[in-house]
């Protein structure tokens, strides 16, 4: 796949509008079976051959769970799947009816109710509207879809599962994965690095069987991109500014696209989680007022530009004097000290990770006098730019020039 930015834009659009998750899967029966066993089995009972491009499939399985699917055949033959979701909250009587209709054992009821509670509620016409709108981005042109309504009918429980115990285990595994994912996102939002990494490892072990099969690498890429988007959202909720998150998000989006093995993707996901945790732990601005968060974000994104107190104050419609006082009160340093420290961190990064000459770095950061820049750098970093470049180990390029060695405000 190539257009991952488009994929995530579509997923964000539909999730924000309807609350429904969107997934992109390789168009193979094996992948669909791993994604949703009931859905795959129901289609096989209908002797369904394959999804066709230009059609929107609105599926309702034997549990009255809905899914909407469209296919893009070229260049990568993928399915866009919106769901699963419910169109109404099932009452207890409805749950009992589902159990009876599908020949399930009554002991399945608590697990089935938990499964239902994990699903979002949405209107089918609303979901169809947003999936149809997404088609314009997926295909690169406006598409008028033919609607195909499919009811997957009664599930042959005896054939789908070896026994009722296995069926109950399947539902509980779904619930467990949802709980693990929820816990991991909570740990990210609250800056708990060790717990987040441990939870991810547990979650990965739980779902790795779903990623196996005939197109394991492609499936692992899809999962890794979804994971990237989820962690980005959790980190944003902690108070990290979106401009900083986007840099890490883009870095790992490119990394995922160029990874050549499933193991490499998994190892990279651990690094990605660590990168987001670094942002949360060191750059979270949740404890600061809106005006200071806005000021800090602007400074970090404009370190190579001229920054003055009047311009920064105008961003929040505050007087320069009041902003300076508020900044010092909330961060413990003055605006000038903060800008200077961040610029020298950026200079240090450029000395290590770029081939720029010291004079070029000085000019880039707004210092016309290279000697003065060197004195400022020495005072902040404890050595001259020349010494710093010679003594520091050459590192891999970092995701953002001011991420390394960023200390709390």
C-alpha positions in Angstrom: 0.0 0.0 0.0 1.1 3.5 -0.6 -1.5 6.1 0.4 -1.4 5.6 4.2 -2.0 9.3 4.8 -5.3 9.0 2.9 -6.1 5.9 4.9 -5.7 7.6 8.2 -7.6 10.7 7.1 -10.5 8.5 6.1 -10.4 6.6 9.4 -10.2 9.8 11.4 -13.1 11.3 9.5 -15.4 8.3 9.9 -14.4 7.7 13.5 -15.0 11.3 14.6 -18.3 11.5 12.8 -19.8 8.1 13.8 -17.6 6.6 16.5 -17.0 3.6 14.2 -13.5 2.1 13.7 -12.3 1.8 10.1 -9.8 -0.9 9.0 -8.0 -1.6 5.7 -7.3 -5.2 5.0 -5.8 -7.1 2.0 -8.6 -8.6 0.0 -8.2 -12.3 0.9 -10.6 -14.7 2.6 -8.0 -15.6 5.1 -7.6 -12.0 6.3 -11.3 -11.4 6.5 -11.7 -14.6 8.6 -9.0 -13.4 11.0 -10.7 -10.0 11.2 -14.3 -11.2 11.8 -15.0 -14.9 12.0 -18.8 -14.6 12.0 -18.7 -12.2 9.0 -16.4 -14.5 7.0 -18.4 -17.6 7.9 -21.7 -15.9 7.0 -20.4 -14.9 3.6 -19.3 -18.4 2.9 -22.7 -19.8 3.7 -24.1 -17.4 1.0 -21.6 -18.8 -1.4 -20.3 -15.2 -1.7 -17.5 -15.0 -4.2 -15.8 -11.7 -3.8 -16.4 -8.0 -3.2 -16.8 -5.9 -6.4 -15.4 -2.4 -6.9 -18.0 0.3 -7.1 -20.4 -1.4 -4.7 -21.0 -0.7 -1.1 -21.8 -3.9 0.9 -24.0 -3.4 4.0 -23.7 -6.6 6.0 -25.7 -7.8 9.0 -24.5 -10.9 10.7 -26.4 -13.5 12.7 -25.7 -11.5 15.9 -27.3 -8.4 14.3 -23.9 -6.7 14.1 -23.4 -4.4 11.1 -20.4 -3.9 8.9 -20.0 -1.7 5.7 -17.4 -2.7 3.2 -16.0 -1.3 -0.1 -13.2 -2.5 -2.2 -10.4 -0.8 -4.0 -8.9 -3.2 -6.6 -5.9 -1.1 -7.8 -3.1 -0.7 -7.0 -3.2 -2.9 -3.9 -6.6 -4.7 -3.8 -7.8 -3.8 -0.3 -11.0 -3.7 1.6 -12.1 -0.7 3.6 -14.2 -2.0 6.5 -16.3 0.3 8.7 -17.4 -1.6 11.7 -18.5 -3.6 13.5 -21.3 -1.5 15.0 -24.8 -1.8 16.2 -27.8 0.2 14.9 -29.7 -0.3 18.2 -28.8 -1.4 21.7 -30.0 -4.9 22.2 -32.3 -5.6 25.1 -31.9 -8.7 27.3 -34.7 -10.4 25.4 -33.0 -9.7 22.1 -29.7 -11.2 23.4 -31.6 -14.4 24.5 -33.2 -14.5 21.0 -29.8 -14.3 19.3 -28.4 -17.1 21.5 -31.4 -19.3 20.7 -31.4 -18.6 17.0 -27.7 -19.4 16.7 -27.9 -22.5 18.8 -25.5 -21.2 21.4 -25.4 -22.3 25.0 -27.1 -20.0 27.5 -23.8 -19.5 29.4 -22.6 -17.4 26.5 -25.0 -14.6 27.5 -22.6 -12.5 29.8 -19.8 -12.6 27.2 -22.2 -11.8 24.4 -23.5 -8.8 26.3 -20.0 -7.6 27.0 -19.2 -7.9 23.3 -22.3 -5.8 22.5 -21.3 -3.2 25.0 -17.9 -2.9 23.3 -19.5 -1.9 20.0 -20.4 1.6 19.0 -24.0 2.6 18.1 -24.6 4.3 14.8 -27.3 4.9 12.2 -26.8 2.7 9.1 -27.7 5.6 6.7 -25.2 7.8 8.4 -22.4 5.2 8.1 -23.3 4.7 4.4 -23.1 8.4 3.8 -19.6 8.8 5.4 -18.2 5.6 3.7 -19.5 6.9 0.4 -17.8 10.3 1.0 -14.6 8.4 1.9 -14.7 6.7 -1.5 -13.8 10.0 -3.2 -10.4 10.0 -1.3 -9.9 6.3 -1.7 -10.4 6.2 -5.4 -9.3 9.7 -6.3 -12.7 10.6 -7.8 -16.3 10.8 -6.8 -18.0 7.4 -6.8 -21.7 6.6 -6.8 -21.9 3.3 -5.1 -24.5 0.6 -5.8 -25.8 -0.5 -2.4 -25.8 -4.2 -1.7 -27.7 -5.3 1.4 -26.7 -8.7 2.7 -28.2 -10.6 5.7 -25.8 -13.4 6.7 -28.6 -15.3 8.4 -28.4 -18.0 11.1 -25.0 -19.2 12.2 -24.4 -22.9 12.3 -22.7 -22.9 15.7 -21.8 -26.5 15.6 -19.8 -26.0 12.4 -18.4 -22.6 13.3 -17.0 -23.8 16.7 -16.0 -27.2 17.8 -17.9 -26.8 21.1 -19.7 -24.2 23.2 -16.6 -23.7 25.4 -14.6 -22.6 22.4 -17.3 -20.2 21.4 -17.3 -18.6 24.8 -13.5 -18.4 24.7 -13.7 -16.6 21.3 -16.0 -13.8 22.7 -13.9 -13.5 25.9 -10.7 -13.1 23.8 -12.3 -10.2 21.9 -13.2 -8.6 25.2 -9.7 -9.2 26.5 -8.1 -7.5 23.5 -10.4 -4.5 23.9 -9.5 -4.2 27.5 -5.7 -4.5 26.8 -5.9 -1.8 24.1 -7.9 0.5 26.4 -5.3 -0.1 29.2 -2.4 0.6 26.9 -3.8 3.9 25.7 -4.5 4.9 29.3 -0.9 4.2 30.2 0.3 6.3 27.3 -1.9 9.2 28.2 -0.6 9.2 31.7 3.0 8.8 30.8 3.6 5.3 32.2 6.3 4.0 29.9 7.0 0.6 31.4 3.4 -0.3 31.8 2.5 0.8 28.3 5.3 -1.3 26.8 4.4 -4.3 28.8 0.7 -4.0 27.9 1.6 -3.7 24.2 3.7 -6.8 24.3 0.8 -8.7 25.9 -1.7 -7.3 23.3 0.6 -8.2 20.5 1.0 -11.8 21.7 -2.8 -12.0 21.8 -3.4 -10.8 18.3 -0.3 -12.0 16.5 -2.1 -15.1 15.2 -4.5 -12.8 13.4 -1.6 -11.2 11.6 -0.3 -14.5 10.3 -1.3 -16.0 7.0 -0.8 -15.7 3.3 -0.2 -11.9 3.5 1.4 -11.5 6.9 3.6 -8.6 6.0 0.7 -6.5 4.5 -1.5 -7.3 7.5 1.2 -6.3 9.9 1.6 -3.1 8.1 -2.1 -2.3 8.4 -2.0 -3.1 12.1 1.1 -1.0 12.6 -0.4 2.0 10.9 -3.6 1.7 13.0 -1.4 1.4 16.1 0.5 4.5 15.2 -2.8 6.5 14.9 -4.1 5.1 18.2 -1.0 6.0 20.1 -0.8 9.5 18.6 -4.4 10.1 19.8 -3.6 8.9 23.3 -0.5 11.1 23.4 -2.5 14.1 22.2 -4.9 13.6 25.1 -2.0 14.0 27.5 -1.5 17.6 26.4 1.3 17.2 23.8 0.9 19.7 21.0 -0.3 18.2 17.7 2.6 19.8 15.8 5.1 17.7 17.8 3.0 14.5 17.5 2.7 14.9 13.7 6.5 14.7 13.3 6.7 11.4 15.1 3.6 10.1 13.4 5.1 10.9 9.9 8.4 9.4 10.8 6.9 6.1 11.8 4.4 6.1 8.9 7.4 6.2 6.5 9.2 3.5 8.6 6.2 1.2 8.5 5.9 1.6 4.7 9.5 0.6 4.1 9.7 -2.3 6.7 10.2 -5.6 5.0 9.4 -8.1 7.7 6.7 -8.6 10.3 9.3 -8.9 13.1 10.8 -5.6 11.9 7.4 -3.9 12.1 6.9 -5.2 15.6 10.3 -4.1 16.8 9.7 -0.7 15.2 6.4 -0.4 17.0 8.1 -0.8 20.3 10.5 2.1 19.3 7.5 4.1 18.1 5.7 3.6 21.4 8.8 4.8 23.2 9.0 7.9 21.0 5.5 8.9 21.9 6.2 8.2 25.6 9.2 10.5 25.4 6.9 13.2 24.1 4.3 12.6 26.8 6.8 12.5 29.6 8.9 15.5 28.6 6.7 17.7 26.5 3.2 17.3 27.9 1.8 20.8 28.4 -1.4 19.7 30.1 -0.5 21.5 33.4 -0.1 24.8 31.6 -2.7 27.4 30.7 -4.0 27.6 27.1 -2.0 30.8 26.5 1.3 29.2 27.6 0.7 26.0 25.6 0.1 28.1 22.5 3.2 30.2 23.1 5.5 27.1 23.7 4.1 25.4 20.6 4.8 28.5 18.5 8.3 28.8 19.8 9.2 25.2 19.2 7.9 25.4 15.6 9.7 28.7 14.8 13.1 28.4 16.4 14.8 29.4 13.2 12.7 32.5 12.9 12.8 35.8 14.7 10.9 35.5 18.0 10.0 38.5 20.1 7.8 39.1 23.1 5.3 41.4 21.4 4.6 38.9 18.6 4.2 36.0 21.0 1.9 38.0 23.2 -0.3 38.9 20.2 -1.0 35.2 19.6 -3.0 35.0 22.8 -4.2 38.6 22.9 -2.2 39.3 26.0 0.0 42.2 26.8 3.8 41.5 26.6 4.3 42.2 30.3 1.5 39.9 31.4 2.7 37.1 29.1 6.2 37.3 30.4 5.0 37.2 34.0 2.6 34.3 33.3 5.3 32.3 31.4 7.8 32.7 34.2 5.2 31.7 36.8 4.1 28.6 35.0 7.4 27.3 33.6 10.0 28.6 36.0 12.1 30.3 33.3 11.8 33.4 31.3 10.7 33.4 27.6 14.2 34.5 26.6 15.9 31.7 28.6 13.5 29.1 27.1 14.1 30.2 23.5 17.8 30.3 24.0 17.9 26.8 25.5 15.7 25.3 22.8 17.8 27.0 20.0 21.0 25.5 21.5 19.4 22.1 21.7 18.5 22.5 18.0 22.0 23.6 17.2 23.4 20.6 19.0 21.2 18.3 17.0 22.2 19.9 13.7 25.9 19.5 14.7 25.5 15.8 15.2 22.9 14.9 12.5 23.6 17.2 9.6 26.5 18.3 7.5 25.9 21.9 8.0 28.8 24.2 8.8 28.8 26.0 12.1 28.4 29.3 10.3 25.4 27.9 8.5 23.8 26.7 11.7 24.4 30.1 13.3 22.7 31.9 10.4 19.9 29.4 10.4 19.2 30.2 14.1 19.3 33.9 13.5 22.9 34.6 14.6 24.8 36.8 12.2 28.0 36.7 14.3 29.4 33.2 14.4 31.7 34.0 17.2 28.8 35.3 19.4 26.9 32.1 18.5 29.8 30.0 19.6 30.1 31.8 23.0 26.3 31.3 23.6 26.6 27.7 22.7 29.6 27.1 25.0 27.8 28.8 27.9 24.7 26.6 27.4 26.3 23.2 26.4 29.6 23.4 28.2 31.8 23.2 25.1 32.3 25.0 21.8 30.4 23.8 18.7 33.6 22.4 17.2 34.3 20.4 20.4 30.7 19.2 20.6 30.7 17.9 17.0 34.0 16.1 17.5 33.1 14.4 20.9 29.5 13.4 20.3 28.8 10.1 18.6 27.1 10.3 15.3 23.5 9.3 15.8 20.6 8.2 13.6 18.5 11.2 12.5 16.0 12.0 15.2 12.3 12.6 14.5 12.5 16.2 15.5 15.4 18.5 16.1 14.4 19.5 19.6 13.3 16.1 20.9 16.7 14.8 22.2 17.6 15.8 25.7 14.5 17.9 26.2 14.0 18.5 29.8 10.7 19.6 31.4 9.8 23.2 31.4 
